[in-house]
Amino acid sequence: MAPIAPHDLSNRPIVLPDTGQITIELVNGRDASVNFDMQGLASLLPGDRIVVRRSSHQVRFLHPLGWSYYATLRRKLHWNTGV
């Protein structure tokens, strides 16, 4: 789990075991909604719960030959490009 737009360097991602489960319950509030990958899914009401756990489905990611995750990060984040 990773915080979205953290305003403090102490907000760090949390790594959970694949058997872990997180339950979030809305206690009170107005105009609350849930979003995953920038997809607005639903409005929430007090008492609603969101349960996050590992899916039973698997996915295989395919990349072109020679593709490098770290090279992509270096290019996009301008790592090692000098000032």
Biopython code that builds the backbone (N, CA, C, O; Angstrom):
import numpy as np
from Bio.PDB.StructureBuilder import StructureBuilder

atoms = [
    (1, "MET", "N", (0.858, -1.169, 0.000)),
    (1, "MET", "CA", (0.000, 0.000, 0.000)),
    (1, "MET", "C", (0.897, 1.224, 0.000)),
    (1, "MET", "O", (1.915, 1.264, 0.692)),
    (2, "ALA", "N", (0.510, 2.220, -0.784)),
    (2, "ALA", "CA", (1.316, 3.433, -0.882)),
    (2, "ALA", "C", (0.422, 4.656, -0.696)),
    (2, "ALA", "O", (-0.664, 4.728, -1.272)),
    (3, "PRO", "N", (0.878, 5.618, 0.106)),
    (3, "PRO", "CA", (0.086, 6.842, 0.278)),
    (3, "PRO", "C", (0.070, 7.650, -1.021)),
    (3, "PRO", "O", (1.072, 7.704, -1.735)),
    (4, "ILE", "N", (-1.060, 8.271, -1.322)),
    (4, "ILE", "CA", (-1.182, 9.107, -2.511)),
    (4, "ILE", "C", (-0.857, 10.542, -2.131)),
    (4, "ILE", "O", (-1.431, 11.085, -1.187)),
    (5, "ALA", "N", (0.059, 11.154, -2.862)),
    (5, "ALA", "CA", (0.453, 12.549, -2.655)),
    (5, "ALA", "C", (0.770, 12.841, -1.191)),
    (5, "ALA", "O", (0.163, 13.742, -0.611)),
    (6, "PRO", "N", (1.703, 12.109, -0.575)),
    (6, "PRO", "CA", (2.022, 12.380, 0.827)),
    (6, "PRO", "C", (2.695, 13.748, 0.963)),
    (6, "PRO", "O", (3.467, 14.160, 0.098)),
    (7, "HIS", "N", (2.397, 14.426, 2.036)),
    (7, "HIS", "CA", (2.963, 15.751, 2.275)),
    (7, "HIS", "C", (4.038, 15.715, 3.350)),
    (7, "HIS", "O", (4.463, 16.760, 3.844)),
    (8, "ASP", "N", (4.469, 14.543, 3.703)),
    (8, "ASP", "CA", (5.467, 14.373, 4.750)),
    (8, "ASP", "C", (6.347, 13.193, 4.383)),
    (8, "ASP", "O", (5.843, 12.157, 3.950)),
    (9, "LEU", "N", (7.651, 13.333, 4.549)),
    (9, "LEU", "CA", (8.562, 12.253, 4.185)),
    (9, "LEU", "C", (8.417, 11.036, 5.080)),
    (9, "LEU", "O", (8.964, 9.978, 4.770)),
    (10, "SER", "N", (7.691, 11.162, 6.185)),
    (10, "SER", "CA", (7.496, 10.008, 7.065)),
    (10, "SER", "C", (6.370, 9.096, 6.563)),
    (10, "SER", "O", (6.182, 8.001, 7.094)),
    (11, "ASN", "N", (5.624, 9.537, 5.549)),
    (11, "ASN", "CA", (4.586, 8.689, 4.946)),
    (11, "ASN", "C", (5.255, 7.748, 3.964)),
    (11, "ASN", "O", (5.643, 8.162, 2.872)),
    (12, "ARG", "N", (5.391, 6.500, 4.336)),
    (12, "ARG", "CA", (6.096, 5.515, 3.528)),
    (12, "ARG", "C", (5.137, 4.408, 3.078)),
    (12, "ARG", "O", (4.141, 4.135, 3.749)),
    (13, "PRO", "N", (5.440, 3.775, 1.946)),
    (13, "PRO", "CA", (4.642, 2.616, 1.543)),
    (13, "PRO", "C", (4.744, 1.509, 2.589)),
    (13, "PRO", "O", (5.735, 1.410, 3.313)),
    (14, "ILE", "N", (3.722, 0.696, 2.655)),
    (14, "ILE", "CA", (3.690, -0.432, 3.591)),
    (14, "ILE", "C", (3.674, -1.714, 2.766)),
    (14, "ILE", "O", (2.859, -1.867, 1.856)),
    (15, "VAL", "N", (4.571, -2.624, 3.088)),
    (15, "VAL", "CA", (4.601, -3.916, 2.404)),
    (15, "VAL", "C", (3.885, -4.928, 3.276)),
    (15, "VAL", "O", (4.193, -5.084, 4.458)),
    (16, "LEU", "N", (2.926, -5.611, 2.676)),
    (16, "LEU", "CA", (2.125, -6.589, 3.403)),
    (16, "LEU", "C", (2.418, -7.993, 2.880)),
    (16, "LEU", "O", (2.768, -8.150, 1.711)),
    (17, "PRO", "N", (2.282, -9.001, 3.714)),
    (17, "PRO", "CA", (2.433, -10.370, 3.210)),
    (17, "PRO", "C", (1.288, -10.701, 2.258)),
    (17, "PRO", "O", (0.219, -10.096, 2.334)),
    (18, "ASP", "N", (1.511, -11.658, 1.365)),
    (18, "ASP", "CA", (0.460, -11.980, 0.405)),
    (18, "ASP", "C", (-0.770, -12.606, 1.063)),
    (18, "ASP", "O", (-1.817, -12.739, 0.429)),
    (19, "THR", "N", (-0.644, -12.981, 2.309)),
    (19, "THR", "CA", (-1.800, -13.515, 3.037)),
    (19, "THR", "C", (-2.518, -12.429, 3.838)),
    (19, "THR", "O", (-3.539, -12.699, 4.471)),
    (20, "GLY", "N", (-1.993, -11.212, 3.811)),
    (20, "GLY", "CA", (-2.571, -10.117, 4.592)),
    (20, "GLY", "C", (-3.892, -9.623, 4.019)),
    (20, "GLY", "O", (-4.203, -9.831, 2.846)),
    (21, "GLN", "N", (-4.648, -8.974, 4.866)),
    (21, "GLN", "CA", (-5.925, -8.386, 4.466)),
    (21, "GLN", "C", (-6.097, -7.076, 5.212)),
    (21, "GLN", "O", (-5.832, -6.997, 6.412)),
    (22, "ILE", "N", (-6.534, -6.061, 4.511)),
    (22, "ILE", "CA", (-6.796, -4.749, 5.107)),
    (22, "ILE", "C", (-8.289, -4.472, 4.985)),
    (22, "ILE", "O", (-8.860, -4.606, 3.902)),
    (23, "THR", "N", (-8.924, -4.086, 6.087)),
    (23, "THR", "CA", (-10.331, -3.693, 6.071)),
    (23, "THR", "C", (-10.407, -2.228, 6.492)),
    (23, "THR", "O", (-9.882, -1.835, 7.534)),
    (24, "ILE", "N", (-11.065, -1.438, 5.666)),
    (24, "ILE", "CA", (-11.241, -0.008, 5.931)),
    (24, "ILE", "C", (-12.733, 0.245, 6.072)),
    (24, "ILE", "O", (-13.514, -0.102, 5.186)),
    (25, "GLU", "N", (-13.126, 0.851, 7.191)),
    (25, "GLU", "CA", (-14.535, 1.147, 7.413)),
    (25, "GLU", "C", (-14.715, 2.646, 7.553)),
    (25, "GLU", "O", (-14.003, 3.299, 8.316)),
    (26, "LEU", "N", (-15.662, 3.182, 6.819)),
    (26, "LEU", "CA", (-15.965, 4.605, 6.908)),
    (26, "LEU", "C", (-16.842, 4.830, 8.135)),
    (26, "LEU", "O", (-17.972, 4.345, 8.202)),
    (27, "VAL", "N", (-16.305, 5.576, 9.109)),
    (27, "VAL", "CA", (-17.023, 5.816, 10.359)),
    (27, "VAL", "C", (-17.981, 6.982, 10.196)),
    (27, "VAL", "O", (-19.148, 6.886, 10.575)),
    (28, "ASN", "N", (-17.501, 8.080, 9.638)),
    (28, "ASN", "CA", (-18.373, 9.213, 9.350)),
    (28, "ASN", "C", (-17.719, 10.049, 8.260)),
    (28, "ASN", "O", (-16.561, 9.827, 7.909)),
    (29, "GLY", "N", (-18.445, 10.985, 7.741)),
    (29, "GLY", "CA", (-17.914, 11.847, 6.693)),
    (29, "GLY", "C", (-18.963, 12.131, 5.639)),
    (29, "GLY", "O", (-20.029, 11.517, 5.612)),
    (30, "ARG", "N", (-18.635, 13.082, 4.764)),
    (30, "ARG", "CA", (-19.535, 13.460, 3.680)),
    (30, "ARG", "C", (-18.784, 13.361, 2.364)),
    (30, "ARG", "O", (-17.574, 13.582, 2.315)),
    (31, "ASP", "N", (-19.492, 13.032, 1.309)),
    (31, "ASP", "CA", (-18.941, 12.999, -0.046)),
    (31, "ASP", "C", (-17.685, 12.130, -0.145)),
    (31, "ASP", "O", (-16.723, 12.497, -0.820)),
    (32, "ALA", "N", (-17.695, 10.992, 0.522)),
    (32, "ALA", "CA", (-16.566, 10.068, 0.443)),
    (32, "ALA", "C", (-16.750, 9.137, -0.746)),
    (32, "ALA", "O", (-17.864, 8.707, -1.047)),
    (33, "SER", "N", (-15.645, 8.830, -1.419)),
    (33, "SER", "CA", (-15.698, 7.873, -2.525)),
    (33, "SER", "C", (-14.418, 7.066, -2.539)),
    (33, "SER", "O", (-13.420, 7.452, -1.929)),
    (34, "VAL", "N", (-14.450, 5.956, -3.232)),
    (34, "VAL", "CA", (-13.288, 5.087, -3.333)),
    (34, "VAL", "C", (-12.801, 5.111, -4.784)),
    (34, "VAL", "O", (-13.597, 5.072, -5.722)),
    (35, "ASN", "N", (-11.464, 5.176, -4.947)),
    (35, "ASN", "CA", (-10.845, 5.199, -6.263)),
    (35, "ASN", "C", (-9.685, 4.216, -6.280)),
    (35, "ASN", "O", (-8.890, 4.168, -5.342)),
    (36, "PHE", "N", (-9.593, 3.441, -7.340)),
    (36, "PHE", "CA", (-8.461, 2.537, -7.546)),
    (36, "PHE", "C", (-7.899, 2.809, -8.928)),
    (36, "PHE", "O", (-8.633, 2.783, -9.917)),
    (37, "ASP", "N", (-6.605, 3.069, -9.003)),
    (37, "ASP", "CA", (-5.961, 3.370, -10.288)),
    (37, "ASP", "C", (-6.688, 4.474, -11.033)),
    (37, "ASP", "O", (-6.893, 4.401, -12.245)),
    (38, "MET", "N", (-7.067, 5.482, -10.297)),
    (38, "MET", "CA", (-7.744, 6.669, -10.829)),
    (38, "MET", "C", (-9.124, 6.372, -11.419)),
    (38, "MET", "O", (-9.651, 7.182, -12.182)),
    (39, "GLN", "N", (-9.705, 5.248, -11.087)),
    (39, "GLN", "CA", (-11.043, 4.890, -11.535)),
    (39, "GLN", "C", (-12.010, 5.116, -10.373)),
    (39, "GLN", "O", (-11.915, 4.435, -9.352)),
    (40, "GLY", "N", (-12.926, 6.052, -10.515)),
    (40, "GLY", "CA", (-13.919, 6.280, -9.482)),
    (40, "GLY", "C", (-14.896, 5.110, -9.459)),
    (40, "GLY", "O", (-15.579, 4.856, -10.451)),
    (41, "LEU", "N", (-14.970, 4.405, -8.351)),
    (41, "LEU", "CA", (-15.800, 3.205, -8.317)),
    (41, "LEU", "C", (-17.141, 3.410, -7.649)),
    (41, "LEU", "O", (-18.159, 2.937, -8.153)),
    (42, "ALA", "N", (-17.164, 4.105, -6.525)),
    (42, "ALA", "CA", (-18.443, 4.206, -5.816)),
    (42, "ALA", "C", (-18.378, 5.296, -4.764)),
    (42, "ALA", "O", (-17.311, 5.633, -4.251)),
    (43, "SER", "N", (-19.550, 5.838, -4.455)),
    (43, "SER", "CA", (-19.678, 6.736, -3.305)),
    (43, "SER", "C", (-19.818, 5.867, -2.063)),
    (43, "SER", "O", (-20.391, 4.779, -2.119)),
    (44, "LEU", "N", (-19.301, 6.346, -0.958)),
    (44, "LEU", "CA", (-19.354, 5.587, 0.287)),
    (44, "LEU", "C", (-20.241, 6.283, 1.308)),
    (44, "LEU", "O", (-20.344, 7.509, 1.341)),
    (45, "LEU", "N", (-20.872, 5.473, 2.133)),
    (45, "LEU", "CA", (-21.697, 5.963, 3.226)),
    (45, "LEU", "C", (-21.122, 5.447, 4.538)),
    (45, "LEU", "O", (-20.440, 4.423, 4.544)),
    (46, "PRO", "N", (-21.382, 6.137, 5.658)),
    (46, "PRO", "CA", (-20.904, 5.620, 6.943)),
    (46, "PRO", "C", (-21.334, 4.164, 7.150)),
    (46, "PRO", "O", (-22.484, 3.802, 6.900)),
    (47, "GLY", "N", (-20.393, 3.344, 7.607)),
    (47, "GLY", "CA", (-20.644, 1.922, 7.805)),
    (47, "GLY", "C", (-20.169, 1.062, 6.646)),
    (47, "GLY", "O", (-20.028, -0.151, 6.799)),
    (48, "ASP", "N", (-19.914, 1.678, 5.467)),
    (48, "ASP", "CA", (-19.395, 0.909, 4.331)),
    (48, "ASP", "C", (-17.980, 0.427, 4.628)),
    (48, "ASP", "O", (-17.208, 1.104, 5.306)),
    (49, "ARG", "N", (-17.657, -0.748, 4.113)),
    (49, "ARG", "CA", (-16.326, -1.332, 4.313)),
    (49, "ARG", "C", (-15.682, -1.663, 2.979)),
    (49, "ARG", "O", (-16.350, -2.059, 2.023)),
    (50, "ILE", "N", (-14.373, -1.492, 2.937)),
    (50, "ILE", "CA", (-13.567, -1.900, 1.788)),
    (50, "ILE", "C", (-12.584, -2.940, 2.307)),
    (50, "ILE", "O", (-11.870, -2.700, 3.280)),
    (51, "VAL", "N", (-12.551, -4.087, 1.657)),
    (51, "VAL", "CA", (-11.626, -5.153, 2.046)),
    (51, "VAL", "C", (-10.618, -5.321, 0.910)),
    (51, "VAL", "O", (-11.002, -5.544, -0.239)),
    (52, "VAL", "N", (-9.328, -5.214, 1.234)),
    (52, "VAL", "CA", (-8.256, -5.346, 0.251)),
    (52, "VAL", "C", (-7.465, -6.596, 0.588)),
    (52, "VAL", "O", (-6.945, -6.745, 1.693)),
    (53, "ARG", "N", (-7.384, -7.500, -0.396)),
    (53, "ARG", "CA", (-6.627, -8.734, -0.209)),
    (53, "ARG", "C", (-6.133, -9.216, -1.566)),
    (53, "ARG", "O", (-6.548, -8.714, -2.611)),
    (54, "ARG", "N", (-5.250, -10.186, -1.528)),
    (54, "ARG", "CA", (-4.696, -10.747, -2.749)),
    (54, "ARG", "C", (-5.804, -11.429, -3.553)),
    (54, "ARG", "O", (-6.653, -12.131, -3.005)),
    (55, "SER", "N", (-5.770, -11.205, -4.847)),
    (55, "SER", "CA", (-6.755, -11.821, -5.726)),
    (55, "SER", "C", (-6.383, -13.277, -6.004)),
    (55, "SER", "O", (-5.213, -13.655, -5.949)),
    (56, "SER", "N", (-7.371, -14.063, -6.294)),
    (56, "SER", "CA", (-7.116, -15.447, -6.698)),
    (56, "SER", "C", (-6.720, -15.510, -8.176)),
    (56, "SER", "O", (-6.261, -16.552, -8.645)),
    (57, "HIS", "N", (-6.890, -14.416, -8.911)),
    (57, "HIS", "CA", (-6.535, -14.348, -10.336)),
    (57, "HIS", "C", (-5.063, -13.976, -10.488)),
    (57, "HIS", "O", (-4.511, -13.255, -9.656)),
    (58, "GLN", "N", (-4.437, -14.463, -11.538)),
    (58, "GLN", "CA", (-3.048, -14.129, -11.839)),
    (58, "GLN", "C", (-2.996, -13.335, -13.133)),
    (58, "GLN", "O", (-3.893, -13.422, -13.972)),
    (59, "VAL", "N", (-1.933, -12.560, -13.280)),
    (59, "VAL", "CA", (-1.725, -11.790, -14.504)),
    (59, "VAL", "C", (-0.271, -11.973, -14.941)),
    (59, "VAL", "O", (0.627, -12.093, -14.108)),
    (60, "ARG", "N", (-0.056, -11.992, -16.235)),
    (60, "ARG", "CA", (1.307, -12.081, -16.779)),
    (60, "ARG", "C", (1.549, -10.805, -17.585)),
    (60, "ARG", "O", (0.788, -10.479, -18.496)),
    (61, "PHE", "N", (2.612, -10.094, -17.239)),
    (61, "PHE", "CA", (2.965, -8.874, -17.948)),
    (61, "PHE", "C", (3.975, -9.202, -19.034)),
    (61, "PHE", "O", (4.961, -9.896, -18.783)),
    (62, "LEU", "N", (3.734, -8.710, -20.228)),
    (62, "LEU", "CA", (4.636, -8.919, -21.350)),
    (62, "LEU", "C", (5.285, -7.599, -21.715)),
    (62, "LEU", "O", (4.620, -6.565, -21.778)),
    (63, "HIS", "N", (6.591, -7.638, -21.955)),
    (63, "HIS", "CA", (7.329, -6.440, -22.343)),
    (63, "HIS", "C", (8.148, -6.759, -23.585)),
    (63, "HIS", "O", (8.552, -7.906, -23.781)),
    (64, "PRO", "N", (8.397, -5.764, -24.424)),
    (64, "PRO", "CA", (9.222, -6.000, -25.606)),
    (64, "PRO", "C", (10.634, -6.443, -25.197)),
    (64, "PRO", "O", (11.101, -6.131, -24.101)),
    (65, "LEU", "N", (11.294, -7.165, -26.086)),
    (65, "LEU", "CA", (12.673, -7.576, -25.827)),
    (65, "LEU", "C", (13.528, -6.339, -25.562)),
    (65, "LEU", "O", (13.399, -5.327, -26.251)),
    (66, "GLY", "N", (14.391, -6.425, -24.570)),
    (66, "GLY", "CA", (15.282, -5.317, -24.244)),
    (66, "GLY", "C", (14.659, -4.256, -23.350)),
    (66, "GLY", "O", (15.335, -3.306, -22.955)),
    (67, "TRP", "N", (13.379, -4.405, -23.025)),
    (67, "TRP", "CA", (12.721, -3.425, -22.168)),
    (67, "TRP", "C", (13.289, -3.521, -20.763)),
    (67, "TRP", "O", (13.499, -4.619, -20.248)),
    (68, "SER", "N", (13.539, -2.369, -20.140)),
    (68, "SER", "CA", (14.102, -2.335, -18.793)),
    (68, "SER", "C", (13.293, -1.363, -17.937)),
    (68, "SER", "O", (13.159, -0.184, -18.267)),
    (69, "TYR", "N", (12.765, -1.875, -16.849)),
    (69, "TYR", "CA", (12.015, -1.040, -15.914)),
    (69, "TYR", "C", (12.884, 0.111, -15.398)),
    (69, "TYR", "O", (12.439, 1.257, -15.335)),
    (70, "TYR", "N", (14.130, -0.211, -15.031)),
    (70, "TYR", "CA", (15.014, 0.805, -14.465)),
    (70, "TYR", "C", (15.449, 1.824, -15.515)),
    (70, "TYR", "O", (15.629, 2.998, -15.193)),
    (71, "ALA", "N", (15.617, 1.402, -16.742)),
    (71, "ALA", "CA", (15.947, 2.358, -17.808)),
    (71, "ALA", "C", (14.779, 3.314, -18.023)),
    (71, "ALA", "O", (14.983, 4.505, -18.258)),
    (72, "THR", "N", (13.565, 2.796, -17.944)),
    (72, "THR", "CA", (12.379, 3.646, -18.073)),
    (72, "THR", "C", (12.323, 4.666, -16.938)),
    (72, "THR", "O", (12.035, 5.839, -17.175)),
    (73, "LEU", "N", (12.595, 4.232, -15.715)),
    (73, "LEU", "CA", (12.632, 5.164, -14.586)),
    (73, "LEU", "C", (13.716, 6.213, -14.774)),
    (73, "LEU", "O", (13.485, 7.399, -14.534)),
    (74, "ARG", "N", (14.905, 5.780, -15.205)),
    (74, "ARG", "CA", (16.002, 6.735, -15.422)),
    (74, "ARG", "C", (15.597, 7.794, -16.450)),
    (74, "ARG", "O", (15.867, 8.980, -16.261)),
    (75, "ARG", "N", (14.952, 7.368, -17.530)),
    (75, "ARG", "CA", (14.564, 8.305, -18.580)),
    (75, "ARG", "C", (13.475, 9.262, -18.078)),
    (75, "ARG", "O", (13.574, 10.473, -18.277)),
    (76, "LYS", "N", (12.452, 8.729, -17.436)),
    (76, "LYS", "CA", (11.330, 9.559, -17.001)),
    (76, "LYS", "C", (11.667, 10.471, -15.832)),
    (76, "LYS", "O", (11.165, 11.592, -15.751)),
    (77, "LEU", "N", (12.523, 9.992, -14.920)),
    (77, "LEU", "CA", (12.854, 10.770, -13.720)),
    (77, "LEU", "C", (14.163, 11.529, -13.862)),
    (77, "LEU", "O", (14.608, 12.197, -12.929)),
    (78, "HIS", "N", (14.779, 11.423, -15.042)),
    (78, "HIS", "CA", (16.029, 12.140, -15.359)),
    (78, "HIS", "C", (17.144, 11.795, -14.381)),
    (78, "HIS", "O", (17.913, 12.662, -13.967)),
    (79, "TRP", "N", (17.222, 10.510, -14.018)),
    (79, "TRP", "CA", (18.297, 10.062, -13.146)),
    (79, "TRP", "C", (19.603, 10.060, -13.916)),
    (79, "TRP", "O", (19.633, 9.690, -15.090)),
    (80, "ASN", "N", (20.693, 10.475, -13.260)),
    (80, "ASN", "CA", (22.041, 10.485, -13.854)),
    (80, "ASN", "C", (22.145, 11.326, -15.122)),
    (80, "ASN", "O", (22.908, 10.989, -16.028)),
    (81, "THR", "N", (21.387, 12.414, -15.191)),
    (81, "THR", "CA", (21.461, 13.278, -16.372)),
    (81, "THR", "C", (22.251, 14.542, -16.106)),
    (81, "THR", "O", (22.457, 15.343, -17.018)),
    (82, "GLY", "N", (22.695, 14.738, -14.877)),
    (82, "GLY", "CA", (23.411, 15.964, -14.547)),
    (82, "GLY", "C", (22.455, 17.103, -14.288)),
    (82, "GLY", "O", (21.252, 16.993, -14.523)),
    (83, "VAL", "N", (22.998, 18.185, -13.807)),
    (83, "VAL", "CA", (22.145, 19.333, -13.481)),
    (83, "VAL", "C", (22.322, 20.423, -14.494)),
    (83, "VAL", "O", (21.688, 21.473, -14.390)),
]
sb = StructureBuilder()
sb.init_structure("model")
sb.init_model(0)
sb.init_chain("A")
sb.init_seg("    ")
for serial, (resi, resn, name, xyz) in enumerate(atoms, 1):
    if name == "N":
        sb.init_residue(resn, " ", resi, " ")
    sb.init_atom(name, np.array(xyz, "f"), 0.0, 1.0, " ", f" {name:<3s}", serial, name[0])
structure = sb.get_structure()
